[in-house]
Amino acid sequence: MNPSRPFIIRPVATSLLMAAIVLAGAVGYKQLPVSALPEVDYPIIEIQTFYPGAGPAVMALLGGQIDALSTGPSSVMQHVRAGKLRVLAH
């Protein structure tokens, strides 16, 4: 016996069975506990670099956190000589 034969012979019953399965799936889907994002503790990496003789503004400039700095020459000359900074005007 062909397993699809009863479904071919009775198309109305097949349609009703399909509707019942879809309805049961929709009801089951509504009852599923779904969260958008699970609560996960992401790892935090903190890196600290200390440049001797440099203040926080010069460290931020060397670290790329700021693009430019207006300061006196004494705080940045050692970094200019080392090639880490470039002077625009003085």
Backbone atoms as SQL, in Angstrom:
CREATE TABLE atoms (id INTEGER PRIMARY KEY, chain TEXT, resi INTEGER, resn TEXT, atom TEXT, x REAL, y REAL, z REAL);
INSERT INTO atoms VALUES
  (1, 'A', 1, 'MET', 'N', 0.847, -1.182, 0.000),
  (2, 'A', 1, 'MET', 'CA', 0.000, 0.000, 0.000),
  (3, 'A', 1, 'MET', 'C', 0.890, 1.242, 0.000),
  (4, 'A', 2, 'ASN', 'N', 0.536, 2.187, -0.808),
  (5, 'A', 2, 'ASN', 'CA', 1.258, 3.432, -0.921),
  (6, 'A', 2, 'ASN', 'C', 0.903, 4.335, 0.279),
  (7, 'A', 3, 'PRO', 'N', 1.894, 4.890, 1.024),
  (8, 'A', 3, 'PRO', 'CA', 1.570, 5.706, 2.207),
  (9, 'A', 3, 'PRO', 'C', 0.851, 7.014, 1.863),
  (10, 'A', 4, 'SER', 'N', 0.981, 7.493, 0.650),
  (11, 'A', 4, 'SER', 'CA', 0.319, 8.750, 0.300),
  (12, 'A', 4, 'SER', 'C', -1.102, 8.543, -0.239),
  (13, 'A', 5, 'ARG', 'N', -1.481, 7.295, -0.450),
  (14, 'A', 5, 'ARG', 'CA', -2.810, 6.995, -1.025),
  (15, 'A', 5, 'ARG', 'C', -3.958, 7.541, -0.180),
  (16, 'A', 6, 'PRO', 'N', -4.013, 7.385, 1.148),
  (17, 'A', 6, 'PRO', 'CA', -5.156, 7.933, 1.914),
  (18, 'A', 6, 'PRO', 'C', -5.236, 9.461, 1.810),
  (19, 'A', 7, 'PHE', 'N', -4.102, 10.127, 1.681),
  (20, 'A', 7, 'PHE', 'CA', -4.114, 11.587, 1.577),
  (21, 'A', 7, 'PHE', 'C', -4.607, 12.046, 0.211),
  (22, 'A', 8, 'ILE', 'N', -4.343, 11.246, -0.815),
  (23, 'A', 8, 'ILE', 'CA', -4.811, 11.574, -2.163),
  (24, 'A', 8, 'ILE', 'C', -6.313, 11.329, -2.282),
  (25, 'A', 9, 'ILE', 'N', -6.794, 10.270, -1.664),
  (26, 'A', 9, 'ILE', 'CA', -8.213, 9.911, -1.738),
  (27, 'A', 9, 'ILE', 'C', -9.063, 10.909, -0.958),
  (28, 'A', 10, 'ARG', 'N', -8.572, 11.406, 0.173),
  (29, 'A', 10, 'ARG', 'CA', -9.350, 12.300, 1.037),
  (30, 'A', 10, 'ARG', 'C', -8.657, 13.680, 1.148),
  (31, 'A', 11, 'PRO', 'N', -8.773, 14.538, 0.158),
  (32, 'A', 11, 'PRO', 'CA', -8.093, 15.823, 0.186),
  (33, 'A', 11, 'PRO', 'C', -8.631, 16.779, 1.262),
  (34, 'A', 12, 'VAL', 'N', -9.901, 16.684, 1.599),
  (35, 'A', 12, 'VAL', 'CA', -10.463, 17.561, 2.639),
  (36, 'A', 12, 'VAL', 'C', -9.879, 17.163, 3.995),
  (37, 'A', 13, 'ALA', 'N', -9.816, 15.897, 4.278),
  (38, 'A', 13, 'ALA', 'CA', -9.235, 15.445, 5.547),
  (39, 'A', 13, 'ALA', 'C', -7.757, 15.800, 5.614),
  (40, 'A', 14, 'THR', 'N', -7.080, 15.717, 4.477),
  (41, 'A', 14, 'THR', 'CA', -5.665, 16.084, 4.420),
  (42, 'A', 14, 'THR', 'C', -5.486, 17.568, 4.729),
  (43, 'A', 15, 'SER', 'N', -6.345, 18.408, 4.164),
  (44, 'A', 15, 'SER', 'CA', -6.277, 19.850, 4.422),
  (45, 'A', 15, 'SER', 'C', -6.559, 20.162, 5.884),
  (46, 'A', 16, 'LEU', 'N', -7.543, 19.484, 6.477),
  (47, 'A', 16, 'LEU', 'CA', -7.863, 19.700, 7.894),
  (48, 'A', 16, 'LEU', 'C', -6.715, 19.239, 8.794),
  (49, 'A', 17, 'LEU', 'N', -6.092, 18.125, 8.451),
  (50, 'A', 17, 'LEU', 'CA', -4.953, 17.636, 9.227),
  (51, 'A', 17, 'LEU', 'C', -3.781, 18.619, 9.128),
  (52, 'A', 18, 'MET', 'N', -3.539, 19.144, 7.928),
  (53, 'A', 18, 'MET', 'CA', -2.466, 20.110, 7.748),
  (54, 'A', 18, 'MET', 'C', -2.741, 21.382, 8.559),
  (55, 'A', 19, 'ALA', 'N', -3.995, 21.859, 8.550),
  (56, 'A', 19, 'ALA', 'CA', -4.354, 23.055, 9.316),
  (57, 'A', 19, 'ALA', 'C', -4.179, 22.805, 10.816),
  (58, 'A', 20, 'ALA', 'N', -4.524, 21.611, 11.286),
  (59, 'A', 20, 'ALA', 'CA', -4.364, 21.291, 12.704),
  (60, 'A', 20, 'ALA', 'C', -2.891, 21.251, 13.089),
  (61, 'A', 21, 'ILE', 'N', -2.052, 20.722, 12.226),
  (62, 'A', 21, 'ILE', 'CA', -0.605, 20.664, 12.512),
  (63, 'A', 21, 'ILE', 'C', -0.021, 22.073, 12.544),
  (64, 'A', 22, 'VAL', 'N', -0.422, 22.915, 11.596),
  (65, 'A', 22, 'VAL', 'CA', 0.075, 24.307, 11.564),
  (66, 'A', 22, 'VAL', 'C', -0.396, 25.054, 12.803),
  (67, 'A', 23, 'LEU', 'N', -1.660, 24.882, 13.192),
  (68, 'A', 23, 'LEU', 'CA', -2.192, 25.543, 14.380),
  (69, 'A', 23, 'LEU', 'C', -1.470, 25.067, 15.638),
  (70, 'A', 24, 'ALA', 'N', -1.214, 23.779, 15.755),
  (71, 'A', 24, 'ALA', 'CA', -0.480, 23.260, 16.916),
  (72, 'A', 24, 'ALA', 'C', 0.947, 23.816, 16.942),
  (73, 'A', 25, 'GLY', 'N', 1.564, 23.948, 15.782),
  (74, 'A', 25, 'GLY', 'CA', 2.906, 24.526, 15.728),
  (75, 'A', 25, 'GLY', 'C', 2.908, 25.990, 16.134),
  (76, 'A', 26, 'ALA', 'N', 1.907, 26.750, 15.710),
  (77, 'A', 26, 'ALA', 'CA', 1.821, 28.169, 16.081),
  (78, 'A', 26, 'ALA', 'C', 1.607, 28.331, 17.585),
  (79, 'A', 27, 'VAL', 'N', 0.752, 27.502, 18.152),
  (80, 'A', 27, 'VAL', 'CA', 0.525, 27.566, 19.604),
  (81, 'A', 27, 'VAL', 'C', 1.785, 27.166, 20.355),
  (82, 'A', 28, 'GLY', 'N', 2.467, 26.151, 19.892),
  (83, 'A', 28, 'GLY', 'CA', 3.710, 25.733, 20.537),
  (84, 'A', 28, 'GLY', 'C', 4.808, 26.769, 20.411),
  (85, 'A', 29, 'TYR', 'N', 4.857, 27.456, 19.270),
  (86, 'A', 29, 'TYR', 'CA', 5.870, 28.502, 19.057),
  (87, 'A', 29, 'TYR', 'C', 5.646, 29.675, 20.007),
  (88, 'A', 30, 'LYS', 'N', 4.390, 30.021, 20.247),
  (89, 'A', 30, 'LYS', 'CA', 4.076, 31.124, 21.166),
  (90, 'A', 30, 'LYS', 'C', 4.500, 30.794, 22.602),
  (91, 'A', 31, 'GLN', 'N', 4.506, 29.530, 22.954),
  (92, 'A', 31, 'GLN', 'CA', 4.829, 29.138, 24.325),
  (93, 'A', 31, 'GLN', 'C', 6.314, 28.912, 24.553),
  (94, 'A', 32, 'LEU', 'N', 7.129, 28.990, 23.504),
  (95, 'A', 32, 'LEU', 'CA', 8.570, 28.796, 23.662),
  (96, 'A', 32, 'LEU', 'C', 9.203, 29.996, 24.360),
  (97, 'A', 33, 'PRO', 'N', 10.033, 29.756, 25.367),
  (98, 'A', 33, 'PRO', 'CA', 10.738, 30.887, 25.990),
  (99, 'A', 33, 'PRO', 'C', 11.933, 31.291, 25.135),
  (100, 'A', 34, 'VAL', 'N', 11.818, 32.426, 24.465),
  (101, 'A', 34, 'VAL', 'CA', 12.872, 32.897, 23.577),
  (102, 'A', 34, 'VAL', 'C', 13.356, 34.249, 24.086),
  (103, 'A', 35, 'SER', 'N', 14.658, 34.383, 24.246),
  (104, 'A', 35, 'SER', 'CA', 15.214, 35.678, 24.643),
  (105, 'A', 35, 'SER', 'C', 16.059, 36.197, 23.493),
  (106, 'A', 36, 'ALA', 'N', 16.082, 37.531, 23.354),
  (107, 'A', 36, 'ALA', 'CA', 16.829, 38.141, 22.261),
  (108, 'A', 36, 'ALA', 'C', 18.330, 37.893, 22.416),
  (109, 'A', 37, 'LEU', 'N', 18.847, 38.195, 23.582),
  (110, 'A', 37, 'LEU', 'CA', 20.264, 37.973, 23.853),
  (111, 'A', 37, 'LEU', 'C', 20.408, 37.282, 25.210),
  (112, 'A', 38, 'PRO', 'N', 21.120, 36.202, 25.254),
  (113, 'A', 38, 'PRO', 'CA', 21.327, 35.555, 26.554),
  (114, 'A', 38, 'PRO', 'C', 22.253, 36.403, 27.427),
  (115, 'A', 39, 'GLU', 'N', 22.123, 36.240, 28.709),
  (116, 'A', 39, 'GLU', 'CA', 22.989, 36.973, 29.631),
  (117, 'A', 39, 'GLU', 'C', 24.344, 36.279, 29.679),
  (118, 'A', 40, 'VAL', 'N', 25.335, 36.928, 29.134),
  (119, 'A', 40, 'VAL', 'CA', 26.678, 36.375, 29.051),
  (120, 'A', 40, 'VAL', 'C', 27.645, 37.399, 29.611),
  (121, 'A', 41, 'ASP', 'N', 28.584, 36.952, 30.415),
  (122, 'A', 41, 'ASP', 'CA', 29.635, 37.836, 30.909),
  (123, 'A', 41, 'ASP', 'C', 30.772, 37.808, 29.901),
  (124, 'A', 42, 'TYR', 'N', 30.895, 38.909, 29.160),
  (125, 'A', 42, 'TYR', 'CA', 31.941, 38.991, 28.157),
  (126, 'A', 42, 'TYR', 'C', 33.271, 39.310, 28.827),
  (127, 'A', 43, 'PRO', 'N', 34.351, 38.741, 28.376),
  (128, 'A', 43, 'PRO', 'CA', 35.653, 39.032, 28.985),
  (129, 'A', 43, 'PRO', 'C', 36.077, 40.470, 28.703),
  (130, 'A', 44, 'ILE', 'N', 36.700, 41.072, 29.683),
  (131, 'A', 44, 'ILE', 'CA', 37.186, 42.439, 29.564),
  (132, 'A', 44, 'ILE', 'C', 38.702, 42.409, 29.624),
  (133, 'A', 45, 'ILE', 'N', 39.311, 43.000, 28.621),
  (134, 'A', 45, 'ILE', 'CA', 40.769, 43.065, 28.575),
  (135, 'A', 45, 'ILE', 'C', 41.164, 44.519, 28.753),
  (136, 'A', 46, 'GLU', 'N', 42.004, 44.771, 29.707),
  (137, 'A', 46, 'GLU', 'CA', 42.466, 46.125, 29.970),
  (138, 'A', 46, 'GLU', 'C', 43.980, 46.156, 29.841),
  (139, 'A', 47, 'ILE', 'N', 44.457, 47.076, 29.030),
  (140, 'A', 47, 'ILE', 'CA', 45.895, 47.210, 28.817),
  (141, 'A', 47, 'ILE', 'C', 46.307, 48.602, 29.259),
  (142, 'A', 48, 'GLN', 'N', 47.340, 48.672, 30.063),
  (143, 'A', 48, 'GLN', 'CA', 47.861, 49.960, 30.505),
  (144, 'A', 48, 'GLN', 'C', 49.305, 50.086, 30.049),
  (145, 'A', 49, 'THR', 'N', 49.619, 51.245, 29.499),
  (146, 'A', 49, 'THR', 'CA', 50.977, 51.528, 29.049),
  (147, 'A', 49, 'THR', 'C', 51.417, 52.835, 29.677),
  (148, 'A', 50, 'PHE', 'N', 52.568, 52.829, 30.238),
  (149, 'A', 50, 'PHE', 'CA', 53.087, 54.032, 30.877),
  (150, 'A', 50, 'PHE', 'C', 54.320, 54.516, 30.110),
  (151, 'A', 51, 'TYR', 'N', 54.272, 55.765, 29.721),
  (152, 'A', 51, 'TYR', 'CA', 55.417, 56.401, 29.082),
  (153, 'A', 51, 'TYR', 'C', 56.056, 57.319, 30.114),
  (154, 'A', 52, 'PRO', 'N', 57.303, 57.123, 30.436),
  (155, 'A', 52, 'PRO', 'CA', 57.931, 57.962, 31.448),
  (156, 'A', 52, 'PRO', 'C', 57.974, 59.420, 30.999),
  (157, 'A', 53, 'GLY', 'N', 57.541, 60.300, 31.902),
  (158, 'A', 53, 'GLY', 'CA', 57.590, 61.725, 31.647),
  (159, 'A', 53, 'GLY', 'C', 56.414, 62.259, 30.847),
  (160, 'A', 54, 'ALA', 'N', 55.474, 61.443, 30.458),
  (161, 'A', 54, 'ALA', 'CA', 54.336, 61.901, 29.670),
  (162, 'A', 54, 'ALA', 'C', 53.101, 62.030, 30.541),
  (163, 'A', 55, 'GLY', 'N', 52.350, 63.098, 30.303),
  (164, 'A', 55, 'GLY', 'CA', 51.095, 63.303, 31.015),
  (165, 'A', 55, 'GLY', 'C', 49.963, 62.537, 30.355),
  (166, 'A', 56, 'PRO', 'N', 48.761, 62.565, 30.933),
  (167, 'A', 56, 'PRO', 'CA', 47.629, 61.829, 30.370),
  (168, 'A', 56, 'PRO', 'C', 47.265, 62.258, 28.945),
  (169, 'A', 57, 'ALA', 'N', 47.390, 63.565, 28.639),
  (170, 'A', 57, 'ALA', 'CA', 47.041, 64.030, 27.295),
  (171, 'A', 57, 'ALA', 'C', 48.024, 63.493, 26.261),
  (172, 'A', 58, 'VAL', 'N', 49.297, 63.470, 26.582),
  (173, 'A', 58, 'VAL', 'CA', 50.303, 62.942, 25.655),
  (174, 'A', 58, 'VAL', 'C', 50.117, 61.439, 25.488),
  (175, 'A', 59, 'MET', 'N', 49.775, 60.741, 26.559),
  (176, 'A', 59, 'MET', 'CA', 49.523, 59.296, 26.465),
  (177, 'A', 59, 'MET', 'C', 48.314, 59.017, 25.575),
  (178, 'A', 60, 'ALA', 'N', 47.272, 59.854, 25.694),
  (179, 'A', 60, 'ALA', 'CA', 46.093, 59.680, 24.835),
  (180, 'A', 60, 'ALA', 'C', 46.451, 59.938, 23.375),
  (181, 'A', 61, 'LEU', 'N', 47.319, 60.915, 23.134),
  (182, 'A', 61, 'LEU', 'CA', 47.763, 61.201, 21.772),
  (183, 'A', 61, 'LEU', 'C', 48.585, 60.049, 21.208),
  (184, 'A', 62, 'LEU', 'N', 49.487, 59.494, 21.993),
  (185, 'A', 62, 'LEU', 'CA', 50.312, 58.373, 21.545),
  (186, 'A', 62, 'LEU', 'C', 49.477, 57.108, 21.355),
  (187, 'A', 63, 'GLY', 'N', 48.447, 56.959, 22.176),
  (188, 'A', 63, 'GLY', 'CA', 47.590, 55.777, 22.071),
  (189, 'A', 63, 'GLY', 'C', 46.549, 55.874, 20.981),
  (190, 'A', 64, 'GLY', 'N', 46.449, 57.031, 20.311),
  (191, 'A', 64, 'GLY', 'CA', 45.489, 57.167, 19.232),
  (192, 'A', 64, 'GLY', 'C', 44.086, 57.511, 19.681),
  (193, 'A', 65, 'GLN', 'N', 43.899, 57.858, 20.951),
  (194, 'A', 65, 'GLN', 'CA', 42.566, 58.202, 21.442),
  (195, 'A', 65, 'GLN', 'C', 42.176, 59.617, 21.039),
  (196, 'A', 66, 'ILE', 'N', 43.145, 60.498, 20.832),
  (197, 'A', 66, 'ILE', 'CA', 42.899, 61.842, 20.327),
  (198, 'A', 66, 'ILE', 'C', 43.805, 62.070, 19.123),
  (199, 'A', 67, 'ASP', 'N', 43.417, 63.008, 18.260),
  (200, 'A', 67, 'ASP', 'CA', 44.159, 63.226, 17.025),
  (201, 'A', 67, 'ASP', 'C', 45.198, 64.331, 17.126),
  (202, 'A', 68, 'ALA', 'N', 44.959, 65.323, 17.968),
  (203, 'A', 68, 'ALA', 'CA', 45.879, 66.459, 18.053),
  (204, 'A', 68, 'ALA', 'C', 45.937, 66.958, 19.493),
  (205, 'A', 69, 'LEU', 'N', 47.020, 67.683, 19.786),
  (206, 'A', 69, 'LEU', 'CA', 47.228, 68.182, 21.152),
  (207, 'A', 69, 'LEU', 'C', 47.983, 69.499, 21.069),
  (208, 'A', 70, 'SER', 'N', 47.550, 70.454, 21.855),
  (209, 'A', 70, 'SER', 'CA', 48.245, 71.735, 21.956),
  (210, 'A', 70, 'SER', 'C', 48.915, 71.773, 23.320),
  (211, 'A', 71, 'THR', 'N', 50.243, 71.706, 23.331),
  (212, 'A', 71, 'THR', 'CA', 50.978, 71.646, 24.584),
  (213, 'A', 71, 'THR', 'C', 52.355, 72.258, 24.385),
  (214, 'A', 72, 'GLY', 'N', 53.048, 72.374, 25.462),
  (215, 'A', 72, 'GLY', 'CA', 54.402, 72.905, 25.396),
  (216, 'A', 72, 'GLY', 'C', 55.379, 71.878, 24.858),
  (217, 'A', 73, 'PRO', 'N', 56.547, 72.349, 24.388),
  (218, 'A', 73, 'PRO', 'CA', 57.500, 71.418, 23.766),
  (219, 'A', 73, 'PRO', 'C', 58.167, 70.469, 24.752),
  (220, 'A', 74, 'SER', 'N', 58.242, 70.832, 26.006),
  (221, 'A', 74, 'SER', 'CA', 58.971, 69.983, 26.949),
  (222, 'A', 74, 'SER', 'C', 58.299, 68.636, 27.176),
  (223, 'A', 75, 'SER', 'N', 56.969, 68.579, 27.041),
  (224, 'A', 75, 'SER', 'CA', 56.274, 67.317, 27.320),
  (225, 'A', 75, 'SER', 'C', 56.278, 66.358, 26.143),
  (226, 'A', 76, 'VAL', 'N', 56.573, 66.840, 24.941),
  (227, 'A', 76, 'VAL', 'CA', 56.497, 65.956, 23.784),
  (228, 'A', 76, 'VAL', 'C', 57.802, 65.805, 23.008),
  (229, 'A', 77, 'MET', 'N', 58.827, 66.547, 23.354),
  (230, 'A', 77, 'MET', 'CA', 60.061, 66.522, 22.562),
  (231, 'A', 77, 'MET', 'C', 60.718, 65.150, 22.500),
  (232, 'A', 78, 'GLN', 'N', 60.687, 64.408, 23.598),
  (233, 'A', 78, 'GLN', 'CA', 61.313, 63.081, 23.570),
  (234, 'A', 78, 'GLN', 'C', 60.566, 62.151, 22.604),
  (235, 'A', 79, 'HIS', 'N', 59.262, 62.319, 22.477),
  (236, 'A', 79, 'HIS', 'CA', 58.484, 61.488, 21.555),
  (237, 'A', 79, 'HIS', 'C', 58.660, 61.959, 20.111),
  (238, 'A', 80, 'VAL', 'N', 58.880, 63.265, 19.915),
  (239, 'A', 80, 'VAL', 'CA', 59.146, 63.783, 18.573),
  (240, 'A', 80, 'VAL', 'C', 60.494, 63.259, 18.087),
  (241, 'A', 81, 'ARG', 'N', 61.483, 63.278, 18.968),
  (242, 'A', 81, 'ARG', 'CA', 62.818, 62.775, 18.599),
  (243, 'A', 81, 'ARG', 'C', 62.791, 61.281, 18.298),
  (244, 'A', 82, 'ALA', 'N', 61.945, 60.556, 19.013),
  (245, 'A', 82, 'ALA', 'CA', 61.847, 59.106, 18.799),
  (246, 'A', 82, 'ALA', 'C', 61.014, 58.764, 17.556),
  (247, 'A', 83, 'GLY', 'N', 60.379, 59.767, 16.957),
  (248, 'A', 83, 'GLY', 'CA', 59.589, 59.525, 15.757),
  (249, 'A', 83, 'GLY', 'C', 58.168, 59.080, 16.027),
  (250, 'A', 84, 'LYS', 'N', 57.710, 59.154, 17.268),
  (251, 'A', 84, 'LYS', 'CA', 56.354, 58.728, 17.605),
  (252, 'A', 84, 'LYS', 'C', 55.338, 59.833, 17.372),
  (253, 'A', 85, 'LEU', 'N', 55.785, 61.105, 17.411),
  (254, 'A', 85, 'LEU', 'CA', 54.901, 62.252, 17.209),
  (255, 'A', 85, 'LEU', 'C', 55.493, 63.149, 16.134),
  (256, 'A', 86, 'ARG', 'N', 54.640, 63.993, 15.561),
  (257, 'A', 86, 'ARG', 'CA', 55.048, 64.938, 14.542),
  (258, 'A', 86, 'ARG', 'C', 54.568, 66.328, 14.969),
  (259, 'A', 87, 'VAL', 'N', 55.427, 67.329, 14.885),
  (260, 'A', 87, 'VAL', 'CA', 55.076, 68.681, 15.249),
  (261, 'A', 87, 'VAL', 'C', 54.522, 69.384, 14.018),
  (262, 'A', 88, 'LEU', 'N', 53.363, 70.018, 14.192),
  (263, 'A', 88, 'LEU', 'CA', 52.768, 70.735, 13.079),
  (264, 'A', 88, 'LEU', 'C', 53.281, 72.166, 12.996),
  (265, 'A', 89, 'ALA', 'N', 53.402, 72.850, 14.138),
  (266, 'A', 89, 'ALA', 'CA', 53.911, 74.230, 14.147),
  (267, 'A', 89, 'ALA', 'C', 54.400, 74.522, 15.560),
  (268, 'A', 90, 'HIS', 'N', 55.275, 75.490, 15.659),
  (269, 'A', 90, 'HIS', 'CA', 55.729, 75.915, 16.981),
  (270, 'A', 90, 'HIS', 'C', 55.940, 77.403, 17.020);
